[in-house]
Amino acid sequence: MGKNRSFLWAVTPDGITLHQLPPESQIAPLVAGYRSFIENLRDPLQSEYPAGPKLSEILLGPVRPLLASAQRIVLVPDRSLHSLNFETLPDPDNPSKYFIERATLELAPSLDILADPRPPALAAASLLMIGDPVQAIEEYPRLPYRSEEHTSALQS
């Protein structure tokens, strides 16, 4: 997202394509309005509110041909787009359905995570045990079988 223009990079097995988008000053207010609309439990598909279709056209329209066969889409949003629930956007090819109905959507905080070829490290076997503390306040009574659970967990 930029002051004068924004960019969308589409990364596929066939390559990377660059698409120019409007500046952040045009996109951010749409995101804020749409988010508020959704948070007020309004159904964007049953409304004439224009922010959803407009965001769908701005953000998804440039990559429509790539979306046609995509079953899994990983999004790496920037700035105000982090607060946009992409799943709730209308499908650019069928505005009577949500975008989530087309494909599985995932969010990644950065491209570095997607580019890391190392498999995740296996966690070492561990155990978290919570002690049997004295009741500090009435709201949180002692757990009646805590000591038996400790003994059982240690013997396993």
PyMOL commands that set and color helices and strands:
alter all, ss='L'
color gray80, all
select helices_A, chain A and resi 24-39+44-46+51-59+61-67+79-83+86-88+99-101+111-115+146-155
alter helices_A, ss='H'
color red, helices_A
select strands_A, chain A and resi 6-12+15-21+72-75+104-107
alter strands_A, ss='S'
color yellow, strands_A
deselect
rebuild
show_as cartoon
